[in-house]
């Protein structure tokens, strides 16, 4: 009869999740799936906190968090710099001209966007 008791004990555990030992109570794959929502402050308060704890304390996830933050900062700096390298500018203008757009029209479109 001892095996019956053991079987009952095991069956009672089925469906119950063991307490998480992951930072923030979530697994790495879930934190990775929510990384960009977390960076954009698009998560509800509770989930934002849990994802943040995980990303900032998990040895596997923290390097990715640093990379994504650094990448975003670099993109922002480049966007605010306001000038493209001259060779890129020339390639774009050549491409626009091949489509029939003149440089003065391109300049007006650029002004309209600003």
C-alpha contacts under 8 A as a table, 3 or more apart, distances in Angstrom:
res1	aa1	res2	aa2	distance
1	X	4	X	5.23
1	X	5	X	6.69
2	X	5	X	5.25
2	X	6	X	6.35
3	X	6	X	4.95
3	X	7	X	6.04
4	X	7	X	4.97
4	X	8	X	6.17
5	X	8	X	5.09
5	X	9	X	6.18
6	X	9	X	5.06
6	X	10	X	6.22
7	X	10	X	5.10
7	X	11	X	6.11
8	X	11	X	5.07
8	X	12	X	6.16
9	X	12	X	5.25
9	X	13	X	6.64
10	X	13	X	5.23
10	X	14	X	6.63
11	X	14	X	5.16
12	X	15	X	7.95
13	X	16	X	5.45
20	X	25	X	5.28
20	X	26	X	7.05
21	X	25	X	6.57
22	X	25	X	5.12
22	X	26	X	5.63
22	X	27	X	5.77
22	X	28	X	7.77
22	X	54	X	7.30
22	X	58	X	7.97
23	X	26	X	6.46
23	X	27	X	7.75
23	X	50	X	7.80
23	X	53	X	6.20
23	X	54	X	4.51
23	X	57	X	6.64
23	X	58	X	6.36
24	X	49	X	7.63
24	X	50	X	4.38
24	X	51	X	6.33
24	X	52	X	7.60
24	X	53	X	5.14
24	X	54	X	4.91
25	X	50	X	6.80
25	X	54	X	7.70
26	X	30	X	6.43
26	X	31	X	6.77
26	X	50	X	7.19
26	X	51	X	7.31
26	X	54	X	7.06
27	X	30	X	5.42
27	X	31	X	6.39
28	X	31	X	5.07
28	X	32	X	6.04
28	X	54	X	7.69
28	X	60	X	7.77
28	X	61	X	6.76
29	X	32	X	5.05
29	X	33	X	6.15
30	X	33	X	5.04
30	X	34	X	6.34
31	X	34	X	5.17
31	X	35	X	5.91
31	X	51	X	5.55
31	X	54	X	6.80
31	X	55	X	6.72
31	X	61	X	7.97
32	X	35	X	5.06
32	X	61	X	7.50
33	X	36	X	7.66
34	X	37	X	5.24
34	X	38	X	6.02
34	X	51	X	7.28
35	X	38	X	5.08
35	X	39	X	6.21
35	X	51	X	7.59
35	X	55	X	7.94
35	X	65	X	7.60
36	X	39	X	4.95
36	X	40	X	6.09
37	X	40	X	5.09
37	X	41	X	6.05
37	X	42	X	4.98
37	X	43	X	6.05
38	X	41	X	5.03
38	X	42	X	6.09
38	X	43	X	6.03
38	X	48	X	6.01
38	X	51	X	7.01
38	X	52	X	7.17
39	X	42	X	7.77
41	X	48	X	7.38
42	X	48	X	7.97
43	X	47	X	6.07
43	X	48	X	5.14
44	X	47	X	5.52
44	X	48	X	5.81
45	X	48	X	5.04
45	X	49	X	6.22
46	X	49	X	5.30
46	X	50	X	6.35
47	X	50	X	5.01
47	X	51	X	5.97
48	X	51	X	5.31
48	X	52	X	5.95
49	X	52	X	5.04
49	X	53	X	6.09
50	X	53	X	5.20
50	X	54	X	6.25
51	X	54	X	5.09
51	X	55	X	6.05
52	X	55	X	5.17
52	X	56	X	5.91
53	X	56	X	5.35
53	X	57	X	5.99
54	X	57	X	5.42
54	X	58	X	5.51
54	X	61	X	7.59
55	X	58	X	5.73
55	X	61	X	5.43
55	X	62	X	5.33
55	X	65	X	6.46
56	X	61	X	7.60
56	X	62	X	5.52
56	X	65	X	7.59
57	X	61	X	7.89
57	X	62	X	6.57
58	X	61	X	5.29
58	X	62	X	5.72
59	X	62	X	5.61
59	X	63	X	7.41
60	X	63	X	6.79
60	X	64	X	7.89
61	X	64	X	5.45
61	X	65	X	6.39
62	X	65	X	4.98
62	X	66	X	6.25
63	X	66	X	5.11
63	X	67	X	6.19
64	X	67	X	4.99
64	X	68	X	6.14
65	X	68	X	5.25
65	X	69	X	6.14
66	X	69	X	5.18
66	X	70	X	6.04
67	X	70	X	5.13
67	X	71	X	5.98
68	X	71	X	5.02
68	X	72	X	6.14
69	X	72	X	5.22
69	X	73	X	6.22
70	X	73	X	5.07
70	X	74	X	6.17
71	X	74	X	5.12
71	X	75	X	6.27
72	X	75	X	5.11
72	X	76	X	6.17
73	X	76	X	5.06
73	X	77	X	6.13
74	X	77	X	5.09
74	X	78	X	6.14
75	X	78	X	5.08
75	X	79	X	6.08
76	X	79	X	5.03
76	X	80	X	6.17
77	X	80	X	5.21
77	X	81	X	6.06
78	X	81	X	5.11
78	X	82	X	7.23
79	X	82	X	6.04
84	X	88	X	6.44
84	X	89	X	6.20
85	X	88	X	5.39
85	X	89	X	6.31
86	X	89	X	4.96
86	X	90	X	6.15
87	X	90	X	5.08
87	X	91	X	6.26
88	X	91	X	5.14
88	X	92	X	6.21
89	X	92	X	5.20
89	X	93	X	6.17
90	X	93	X	5.07
90	X	94	X	6.07
91	X	94	X	5.11
91	X	95	X	6.13
92	X	95	X	5.07
92	X	96	X	6.13
93	X	96	X	5.02
93	X	97	X	6.00
93	X	103	X	6.88
93	X	106	X	7.97
94	X	97	X	5.09
94	X	98	X	6.13
95	X	98	X	5.13
95	X	99	X	6.53
96	X	99	X	5.08
96	X	100	X	6.52
96	X	101	X	5.34
96	X	102	X	7.31
96	X	106	X	7.81
97	X	100	X	4.91
97	X	101	X	4.84
97	X	102	X	5.68
97	X	103	X	7.36
98	X	101	X	7.36
101	X	105	X	6.30
101	X	106	X	6.70
102	X	105	X	5.23
102	X	106	X	6.26
103	X	106	X	4.96
103	X	107	X	6.14
104	X	107	X	4.99
104	X	108	X	6.31
105	X	108	X	5.10
105	X	109	X	6.26
106	X	109	X	5.08
106	X	110	X	6.14
107	X	110	X	5.00
107	X	111	X	6.21
108	X	111	X	4.99
108	X	112	X	6.18
109	X	112	X	5.06
109	X	113	X	6.39
110	X	113	X	5.28
110	X	114	X	6.59
111	X	114	X	5.26
